[in-house]
Amino acid sequence: MSESPAVTIYHNAGCGTSRNVLALIRNAGIEPTVIEYLKTPPDRAQLMALIARLAVPPRHLLREKDTPYAELGLGDDRWNDAELVDHLLAHPILLNRPIVVTALGARLCRPSETVLEILPRPQQAPLRKEDGEWVLPADRPPRR
């Protein structure tokens, strides 16, 4: 097989969706660059570049569940984009995940199948996600 295309995943190993997306990337025969963003958070320039690549406002990247979102009052409209970026930098757990970047684009991959839109290679085999749901190449039925 030829060299893996450049694919980067901003990953949290404690997140089932993130683990499923990583499995889908690998099931396409790609070994991605894995950035465990809680251990190695992006700096301001990296985060701003990621937001620009995703073409979404910072608010769209905020994770509410299991984060300080509520205690910081981040649901309030008073926060501008720069202030939200400051919060994301101060509390990397606020960054929703997984985010995948390829030559075909960048996506917040929720649900996990969203990654299929930007993978440069097709799935190589049927794959069962952690919840048991099948993710299939279009031309293959699930094996039981």
WOKA-V405935 format. One record per backbone hydrogen bond with DSSP energy under -0.5 kcal/mol. NH is the residue of the N-H (numbers start at 0). CO is the residue of the C=O. E is the energy in kcal/mol with one decimal. If there is no record, write none. Layout:
NH;CO;E  NH;CO;E
//
This chain:
6;4;-0.6  7;100;-2.5  8;32;-2.6  9;98;-3.3  10;8;-0.9  10;34;-2.5  14;11;-2.3  15;13;-0.5  18;14;-2.3  19;15;-2.5  20;16;-2.4  21;17;-2.3  22;18;-2.2  23;19;-2.2  24;20;-2.4  25;21;-2.4  26;22;-2.3  27;23;-0.7  27;24;-1.1  28;25;-1.9  29;24;-1.4  31;29;-0.8  32;6;-3.2  33;31;-0.6  34;8;-3.0  34;32;-0.6  35;33;-0.7  36;10;-0.6  36;34;-1.7  38;35;-1.6  39;35;-2.6  46;42;-2.9  47;43;-2.9  48;44;-2.2  49;45;-2.3  50;46;-2.6  51;47;-2.4  52;48;-2.4  53;49;-2.4  54;50;-1.4  55;50;-1.2  59;56;-1.8  60;57;-2.0  61;58;-1.2  62;93;-3.0  66;63;-1.1  71;67;-2.2  72;69;-1.3  73;68;-2.3  75;72;-1.7  78;75;-1.1  83;79;-2.2  84;80;-2.4  85;81;-2.0  86;82;-1.9  87;83;-2.4  88;84;-2.4  89;85;-2.2  90;86;-2.3  93;90;-2.7  94;91;-1.9  95;60;-3.4  95;93;-0.5  97;9;-0.6  98;9;-1.2  99;106;-2.5  100;7;-2.7  101;104;-3.1  102;5;-0.5  103;117;-0.5  104;101;-1.3  106;99;-2.3  108;97;-3.0  108;106;-0.8  109;107;-1.7  113;110;-2.1  114;111;-1.7  115;112;-1.7  116;113;-1.6  117;114;-1.6  118;114;-0.8  123;26;-2.5  126;134;-2.6  128;126;-0.5  128;132;-3.3  131;128;-2.4  134;126;-3.4  139;136;-1.8
//
